């Protein structure tokens, strides 16, 4: 009975983690470019109990001898599902989506470690709700960035995409070319949105804010074929759509169904603890 209580308590704890994962998916059902996560279980250690020392008493038995007592289950892994989300047309010039799986915008992120040293790294996102903000490095210039304030990278220069604030219009082509037009000038200033295809999406690490990172140097990741960048003249397995956004790939009905099933499993495990407690109470009240 003590074993049953421990088994149920272990499983309850892991079921709560799955419920947290499902709740996170549901809360981001309307987050642009969000990718859902799924949790899978695996058994904990199983103990073999050989409770019958006389094999002749087990003649004709169809099941394996002895008892196998488990100790519950645990979350084996949480998997990032990178399937394409549904497109939504917005008509806003700075809204862009990538049509193609496992392809991400490359953006710059700065952070400061415990010693006060600033680091700049490349991170990845599918959130194409872009904005313009004053460029801190250029007076009179604006910078193309995410809604978190992180600048997008220009494939030509490896720097941020920055241009004169007196522009007239912005046109973004399907290959990621950004054309900025100015008044009385028919020749646009061109930039190229830098994107990368992640060949090993299981190595993506969620950083929060709808951002992902990869452990290790980007050049080393390119050499190991974990990551692929595209030159301007490369044939691209993706298309950039202006005036559209990629919605979350969360299926709300599926998430709610899994949530109900998980809650029923938690109720079952809780009931197991109650029954084991009642049986221990009965055993304690037996008198010789």
N, C-alpha and C positions, 0 to 999 in steps of 0.2 A: 504493500500500500504506500509505503514511503517512496518506493521507486515510481509508482504511478503519479504521485504528486510532483516529484522532481521532473519526470518526463513531461507532464502537462505544463508545468511552469516554464520549462525551457522552450517548449513549442509556442506558448503564449507570447513570450518575449520576442520571438522571431516573427510571429504573425503580426505583432504590432509594427515591426519594421516594414513588413510588406504593406500594411495599411498606410503607413507614412509615405511610402513610395507612390501608392495609388492616389493619396490625397494631394501630393505634390503635382501629379499629372493633371488631376481635375482642376486644381487652382490655376494651372497654366493653359487651360483649354483655349483661351483667347490671346495667348502670348504669341506674337509674330515670330515664326521660325523655330518655335520650341519643338524639341524632340523628346518623345516620351521614353520612360524607362520601365522595364519589366523585371520582376524579381522571381527567381527560381529557387526551389528548396532542394536540400539533400539530407539524407539520414545522418543522425549522429551515431556514435558507437553502439553496436548491438552485442549483447552479452548472451553467450550460449550456456544454458542451464541443463545439465544432464540429470534429471530428477528420477530416472528409472534405471536402477543398477542391474536389473534382471532382464536381459534381452528376450528370454523365452516368453515373457509376459506381453511382449509387443508384436507377437506373430500376427501377420495380416495387416499391419499398420501401413497406411498409404502415404502418410506425411512423414517428413524427416523426424528422427528421434530427438527427444529433448524439447526444451522451450527456448525461444529466442526473444529476449527481453530488450526492447529498444529504449533509447533515452531521448526520444523526441526528434525534432528536425531543426535545421538552421537555414538561413539564407545562404545559398551557395554562391550566387553572384547576382548583380543587377546589370542588365543589359541595356545599352542605348540603342533604340530603334530609330534608324536614320531615314526611314521611308519619306518620300516627298509629301509635303502637306498640300492641302488644297489651295489653289490660287484665288486671290481676291483683287478685283480691279478697283483702284482708288482714283486714278486720273491725276494723282499728285506727281509732279515731275521728279521729285527726289525719292519716291518710293520705287524700289527695285527688288526683284526676286531672281533667284537663280533657279533655272529649270534644269534639274539634273541632281541625282543623289550623290551624297558624300563630297560635294563641292562647297567650299566655304569662302567668304570674303576674308582677306588678310587685313588685320588692323594692328595698330601699335598700342601697347599698354605700358605705362610707367608705374613702378612701385618702388618703395623704399624698404630696405631690410632693417634688422634690429640695430645695426651699426650706423644707420643713417645714410647708407650708400644707395643712390638711385640706380635702378635697373630698367632697361627698356627691352621688352620682348614682343614677339609676334604671337597674337592669338587669333582665334577663328570664330566666325559667327555666321548664321544664316539670316539674321535680322537685317532686313534691307530698308527699314524706315529711317532713311538718312536725313541729316540736317546740315545746315550751314551755320558756322559760328566764326567770329572774328579770329583771325589767325594771330596767335601770340608772337609769332616770329616775323610777321610782315605787316607793317602799317598800311591800312587800306585794302588788305586782302582778307578773303574769307576762306575757310577750310571745310572740306567735306568730311563729315564724321558721323559716327553712330549716335543714337540718342543718349548713350552713356558718356558721350564726349570723347570717344576714342577715334583718332584720325584713320581714314582708310589709306592704304598704301598705293602709290602709283607704280605700275609695273615698269614704266620706262626708267624712272630715277631711283626707285626704292624709298622715296620720301613721301610726305603727305601730299594730298591733292589740294593745292592752294591756288587761287586766282583772284583777279581784281574784283572788288566788290561792286563795281559799276557794270557788271555783266547784264545782258538783256535776256538770255534764255539758256537753258541747258538741255542738251539732247544726249541720251545714253543709248548706244547701239546694242544689238544683241550679242556682239563679241566682247562687250565691256568697255568699248571706247566711249569716253566722256568728251563731248564737244561743247565748248563754252563759247557762245556768240556775244559779241559786243555791238553797241549801236554804231551804225555807219561802217560796219566791217563784215563782209560776207565770208571771210576766211576764219574759221573757228580756231580757238586754242584747244589742243587735244591732250587728253590724259588717258590712261588705261587702268581700269580697276584691276587690282591684283587679286587673283583667286588661286586656290590650291585644292587639289583633290586628295582626300585622305584615303589611302588604300587600305589602311588598317584602322577602321573607325572604332574598334574595341580599345584602342590605345588613347582615345580622346578622354580628357579629364575635364569635368565640369568645374568652371571657375566662378559660377554665379553670374547674374546679369545677362544670361543667355550667351555666355562666352565659353569657348573651349580652348584647352591648351594641350600641347604634346610635350612629354618629358624628353629633354635632350636638346642638343643644338639642331637648328633647322637644316643646316647643310648636311649634317650626319644623317638626319631622317630622310633627306632626299637621296643620299647615297644608299641607304638601306631599303629604298622603295616603299617606305612607310608613307611618304608624302610626295606629291608631284605638283610642280608649278608649270605654268604654261607661258611660253614666249609669245610674242605678238603674232608671229606667222604660224604658230602651231594649230593643227586642227583640234577644235575644242569640243569635248563631249558634254557641253552645257550651253545654255543660252541665258542671257540677261534680259529681263523684261521690265521696261520702264512703265511706271504708272500702275504697278501691281505689287502685291505683297504675298508671301507664302504664309499661310496660316499654320497653326500648330497641327501636328499629325496625331493628336490625341482623339481617339474615338470615345466620346463621352458615354455612350450606352455600354460599351465594352468595359470601361473603367468602373462604372457604377455596378455592373453585374459582378465583376471580380471583387469589388468592395463588399457587396452583400455576402458573397460566398466566404470571404475572409472573416467577416463578422460572425457568420454561422459557425465557422470552425473555431473561433475564439469562444463562442458560447459552449460548444461541445467540450473544449478543453477545460473551461471553467467548471462545467458540470462534472467532469471527471475528478477534479480536485474535491468537489463537494461530496461526491459518492465515496471517495477514498477516506475522507475525513469522517463521514458517518460510519463506515466500516471499522475504522480505528476506534471510534467511540463505542461501538457495540462490543468490540473485543475487550476494551478496558473495563466494561461493566459486567463481564462474565465472571462469575464466582464459582469456585470448586465446591 
